[in-house]
Amino acid sequence: MKKKIALLLLILILIGLSAYFVFRPKENTNELTLYGNIEIRQVDLSFQVSGQIEKMLKEEGDSVKKGELIAILDDKDYRSNLQKASAEVNKALALSRDAASKYERQFPLCADSTVSAQDCETLLNTKDKTKSDYEAALAQKTFSQNQLDYTKIYAPEEGTVTVRVQEPGATVAKGQTVYTISKTKPVWIRAYVNETDLGNVKYGQKAKVLTDTINPQTGSPREYQGYVGYISPVAEFTPKTVQSTDLRTSLVYRIRVYVDDIDEYLRQGMPVTIKINLVNKGENSDEHSRN
């Protein structure tokens, strides 16, 4: 009796295993699954002149628009320099006009030798020098105006303030970082593909990007659409940060998958899953530029 029960159990186990292998979900051979991290271009912003910070208009996490004023230096000295330069321009212009007028009046007398050649040469030299002085004064005024303009920082691109480095009252040198801004776009995923799969990856291929964050409306991971925009021509050893254990000792190729439908939920360094469509390889290669 025990043998019959054991045999029956064995038969049931074999039937179960057979059913599992027959009906288990099959791996989708039309998709290549990769793992990577979000990358966003960041910009360090600084004043182009030195001075004491008067205002810092943005906090970390604030959004900025292209051309928006975000920081101001105390500009009293630079404004004073511009006023002095403007006064020098007016003075030099008056002297230049006076010298030119005298030369024009005396030139006919120089031609018929009524005025000595030495006096005529002096008039010409004075005219040329005062004109040169006027041009130099104009250049100094332009320089002073630029220096004054450089006491303000404007956002070069739309983005988000990720780091606020300085505070009002701090004295900063020219080129010293004040803010770091993450640009809104482009947003891409840095991932790595092994040599075996490299032949299946082409420029312009469609890709799905899945994050670990849940979309409350669907209850599933947030999903984005993208495309393969870059494939490195050079193999490299797998970086330590790569999450796939099969790649850690392999030579791999770095790729970028650019995200089309960007939103605020994609953050710098965020881990994501990429599913690259292997059907109709590269069908979108003409639609997307290779950034």
C-alpha positions as CSV (number, residue, x, y, z in Angstrom):
1,M,0.0,0.0,0.0
2,K,2.8,2.4,0.9
3,K,4.5,1.7,-2.4
4,K,1.3,2.5,-4.3
5,I,1.0,5.8,-2.4
6,A,4.7,6.7,-3.0
7,L,4.2,5.9,-6.7
8,L,1.1,8.0,-6.9
9,L,2.9,10.9,-5.3
10,L,5.8,10.6,-7.7
11,I,3.4,10.6,-10.6
12,L,1.7,13.7,-9.3
13,I,5.0,15.5,-8.8
14,L,6.1,14.6,-12.4
15,I,2.8,15.8,-13.7
16,G,3.2,19.1,-11.8
17,L,6.7,19.6,-13.0
18,S,5.7,18.9,-16.6
19,A,2.8,21.4,-16.3
20,Y,5.2,24.0,-14.9
21,F,7.6,23.7,-17.7
22,V,4.9,23.7,-20.3
23,F,2.8,26.5,-19.0
24,R,5.3,28.8,-17.2
25,P,5.7,32.3,-18.6
26,K,8.2,32.3,-21.4
27,E,10.9,34.9,-21.5
28,N,10.2,37.7,-24.0
29,T,12.9,37.2,-26.7
30,N,11.7,40.4,-28.4
31,E,13.1,42.5,-25.5
32,L,16.5,43.1,-24.0
33,T,16.4,43.9,-20.3
34,L,19.2,46.2,-18.9
35,Y,19.7,48.0,-15.7
36,G,21.1,51.5,-15.3
37,N,20.9,54.9,-13.6
38,I,19.3,58.2,-14.5
39,E,21.8,60.9,-15.6
40,I,21.0,64.6,-15.9
41,R,23.4,67.3,-17.0
42,Q,24.4,69.6,-14.2
43,V,25.8,73.2,-14.4
44,D,27.9,75.0,-11.8
45,L,27.0,78.7,-11.8
46,S,29.3,81.4,-10.6
47,F,29.8,85.2,-10.8
48,Q,32.3,86.4,-13.4
49,V,33.6,89.0,-11.0
50,S,34.5,88.9,-7.3
51,G,32.6,90.6,-4.5
52,Q,30.1,90.2,-1.6
53,I,26.9,88.4,-2.2
54,E,23.9,90.7,-1.7
55,K,21.0,88.3,-2.6
56,M,20.5,84.6,-3.2
57,L,17.1,84.3,-4.7
58,K,16.7,80.5,-5.0
59,E,16.6,77.6,-2.5
60,E,17.6,74.0,-3.1
61,G,14.8,72.3,-5.0
62,D,13.5,75.4,-6.6
63,S,12.7,75.4,-10.3
64,V,14.3,78.0,-12.5
65,K,13.5,79.3,-15.9
66,K,16.0,80.2,-18.6
67,G,17.1,83.8,-18.1
68,E,15.7,84.1,-14.6
69,L,17.7,86.2,-12.1
70,I,19.0,84.0,-9.2
71,A,21.8,85.8,-7.5
72,I,23.2,89.4,-7.0
73,L,26.5,90.8,-5.8
74,D,26.9,94.2,-4.0
75,D,27.5,96.4,-7.1
76,K,28.4,99.8,-5.5
77,D,32.0,99.7,-6.6
78,Y,31.2,98.5,-10.1
79,R,28.5,101.1,-10.5
80,S,30.9,103.8,-9.4
81,N,33.5,102.6,-11.9
82,L,31.0,102.8,-14.7
83,Q,30.1,106.4,-13.7
84,K,33.8,107.3,-13.8
85,A,34.2,105.6,-17.1
86,S,31.2,107.4,-18.6
87,A,32.6,110.8,-17.4
88,E,36.0,110.0,-19.0
89,V,34.2,109.2,-22.3
90,N,32.4,112.5,-22.3
91,K,35.7,114.3,-21.5
92,A,37.6,112.4,-24.2
93,L,34.9,113.0,-26.7
94,A,35.0,116.8,-26.1
95,L,38.8,116.9,-26.5
96,S,38.6,114.8,-29.7
97,R,36.0,117.0,-31.3
98,D,37.9,120.2,-30.4
99,A,41.2,118.8,-31.8
100,A,39.4,117.7,-35.0
101,S,37.7,121.1,-35.4
102,K,41.1,122.9,-35.0
103,Y,42.7,120.6,-37.5
104,E,40.0,121.2,-40.1
105,R,40.2,125.0,-39.7
106,Q,44.0,125.0,-40.0
107,F,44.4,122.4,-42.7
108,P,43.9,124.8,-45.6
109,L,46.6,127.1,-44.1
110,C,48.9,124.1,-43.9
111,A,48.4,123.4,-47.6
112,D,49.6,126.9,-48.6
113,S,52.4,127.0,-46.0
114,T,50.7,129.9,-44.1
115,V,51.1,127.7,-41.0
116,S,54.5,126.0,-40.4
117,A,54.9,122.3,-41.1
118,Q,55.7,121.7,-37.5
119,D,52.5,123.3,-36.3
120,C,50.5,121.4,-38.8
121,E,52.1,118.1,-37.7
122,T,51.3,119.0,-34.1
123,L,47.6,119.6,-35.0
124,L,47.5,116.2,-36.8
125,N,49.1,114.4,-33.9
126,T,46.8,116.0,-31.4
127,K,43.7,115.0,-33.5
128,D,44.9,111.4,-33.8
129,K,45.8,111.1,-30.1
130,T,42.5,112.6,-28.8
131,K,40.6,110.2,-31.1
132,S,42.7,107.3,-29.8
133,D,42.0,108.4,-26.2
134,Y,38.3,108.6,-26.9
135,E,38.3,105.1,-28.3
136,A,40.2,103.8,-25.2
137,A,37.7,105.6,-22.9
138,L,34.8,103.9,-24.8
139,A,36.5,100.5,-24.4
140,Q,36.9,101.1,-20.7
141,K,33.3,102.1,-20.4
142,T,32.3,98.9,-22.1
143,F,34.5,96.9,-19.8
144,S,33.0,98.7,-16.7
145,Q,29.5,98.0,-18.0
146,N,30.3,94.3,-18.5
147,Q,31.7,94.2,-14.9
148,L,28.5,95.7,-13.6
149,D,26.4,93.2,-15.6
150,Y,28.5,90.3,-14.2
151,T,27.3,91.1,-10.7
152,K,24.1,89.2,-11.5
153,I,23.7,85.5,-12.3
154,Y,20.9,84.4,-14.6
155,A,19.9,80.8,-15.1
156,P,21.4,79.6,-18.4
157,E,18.8,76.8,-18.8
158,E,15.5,75.6,-17.4
159,G,16.2,73.3,-14.5
160,T,16.2,72.7,-10.7
161,V,18.6,74.0,-8.0
162,T,20.3,71.0,-6.6
163,V,22.9,72.7,-4.5
164,R,23.0,76.2,-3.0
165,V,26.6,76.7,-2.1
166,Q,26.8,80.3,-0.8
167,E,24.7,82.6,1.3
168,P,24.2,86.4,1.4
169,G,27.1,88.2,2.9
170,A,29.7,85.8,1.7
171,T,32.6,87.1,-0.3
172,V,33.2,85.1,-3.4
173,A,36.0,85.0,-6.0
174,K,35.4,85.1,-9.7
175,G,34.4,81.6,-10.9
176,Q,33.6,80.3,-7.4
177,T,30.5,78.1,-7.5
178,V,27.4,79.7,-6.1
179,Y,24.7,77.2,-7.3
180,T,24.5,73.9,-9.0
181,I,21.6,73.4,-11.3
182,S,20.3,70.2,-12.9
183,K,19.0,70.9,-16.4
184,T,15.4,69.8,-17.2
185,K,16.5,68.0,-20.3
186,P,18.0,66.0,-21.8
187,V,17.5,63.1,-19.4
188,W,19.1,59.7,-20.2
189,I,20.0,56.4,-18.6
190,R,23.5,55.2,-18.5
191,A,23.6,51.4,-19.0
192,Y,26.0,48.7,-20.2
193,V,25.5,45.9,-22.7
194,N,27.7,42.9,-23.1
195,E,29.3,41.9,-26.5
196,T,26.8,39.1,-27.0
197,D,23.8,41.5,-26.9
198,L,25.6,44.4,-28.6
199,G,24.5,43.3,-32.1
200,N,20.9,43.6,-31.0
201,V,21.2,47.2,-30.0
202,K,20.9,49.9,-32.6
203,Y,20.6,53.7,-32.7
204,G,17.0,54.8,-32.5
205,Q,15.6,51.6,-31.0
206,K,12.5,52.1,-28.9
207,A,12.9,51.4,-25.2
208,K,10.7,51.4,-22.1
209,V,12.1,52.8,-18.9
210,L,10.7,51.5,-15.6
211,T,11.4,53.1,-12.2
212,D,11.0,51.6,-8.7
213,T,8.6,54.4,-7.8
214,I,4.9,53.5,-8.0
215,N,2.4,55.5,-10.0
216,P,-0.6,55.9,-7.6
217,Q,-3.0,56.1,-10.5
218,T,-2.0,52.7,-11.9
219,G,-0.5,51.0,-8.8
220,S,2.5,49.9,-11.0
221,P,6.0,51.3,-11.5
222,R,6.2,54.5,-13.5
223,E,6.9,53.8,-17.1
224,Y,8.5,56.1,-19.7
225,Q,9.2,55.9,-23.4
226,G,12.7,56.4,-24.8
227,Y,15.2,55.5,-27.5
228,V,18.8,54.4,-27.8
229,G,20.8,57.6,-28.5
230,Y,24.4,56.5,-28.0
231,I,26.5,53.4,-28.2
232,S,30.1,53.6,-27.1
233,P,32.6,52.4,-29.7
234,V,35.0,51.3,-27.0
235,A,34.7,48.3,-24.7
236,E,35.4,48.8,-21.0
237,F,35.5,46.8,-17.8
238,T,32.2,46.9,-16.0
239,P,32.0,49.7,-13.4
240,K,31.4,48.6,-9.8
241,T,28.1,50.3,-9.7
242,V,26.5,48.1,-12.3
243,Q,23.7,46.1,-10.7
244,S,23.8,43.0,-13.0
245,T,26.0,40.3,-11.5
246,D,26.6,38.6,-14.9
247,L,28.4,41.7,-16.2
248,R,30.7,42.5,-13.3
249,T,33.7,40.6,-14.7
250,S,32.9,41.3,-18.4
251,L,34.0,43.8,-21.0
252,V,30.9,45.8,-21.8
253,Y,29.8,48.8,-24.0
254,R,28.2,51.9,-22.5
255,I,24.9,53.0,-24.0
256,R,22.6,55.9,-23.4
257,V,18.8,55.6,-23.5
258,Y,17.2,59.0,-23.8
259,V,13.8,59.6,-22.2
260,D,11.1,61.3,-24.3
261,D,8.3,61.9,-21.8
262,I,10.4,63.6,-19.0
263,D,8.8,64.6,-15.7
264,E,9.8,65.6,-12.2
265,Y,9.8,62.1,-10.9
266,L,13.1,61.2,-12.8
267,R,15.9,62.1,-10.5
268,Q,19.7,62.1,-10.8
269,G,21.2,58.7,-10.0
270,M,17.8,56.9,-9.8
271,P,18.1,53.2,-10.6
272,V,15.8,52.0,-13.5
273,T,15.1,49.0,-15.6
274,I,15.3,49.4,-19.4
275,K,13.5,47.1,-21.9
276,I,14.7,47.6,-25.4
277,N,12.5,46.5,-28.2
278,L,14.4,44.1,-30.5
279,V,11.7,44.1,-33.2
280,N,12.2,46.6,-36.1
281,K,15.6,47.5,-34.8
282,G,16.5,51.2,-35.3
283,E,13.1,52.1,-36.8
284,N,13.3,55.5,-35.2
285,S,16.9,56.3,-36.0
286,D,15.9,59.2,-38.2
287,E,13.4,60.6,-35.7
288,H,16.0,61.2,-32.9
289,S,19.3,63.0,-33.0
290,R,22.3,61.3,-31.5
291,N,23.1,63.5,-28.5
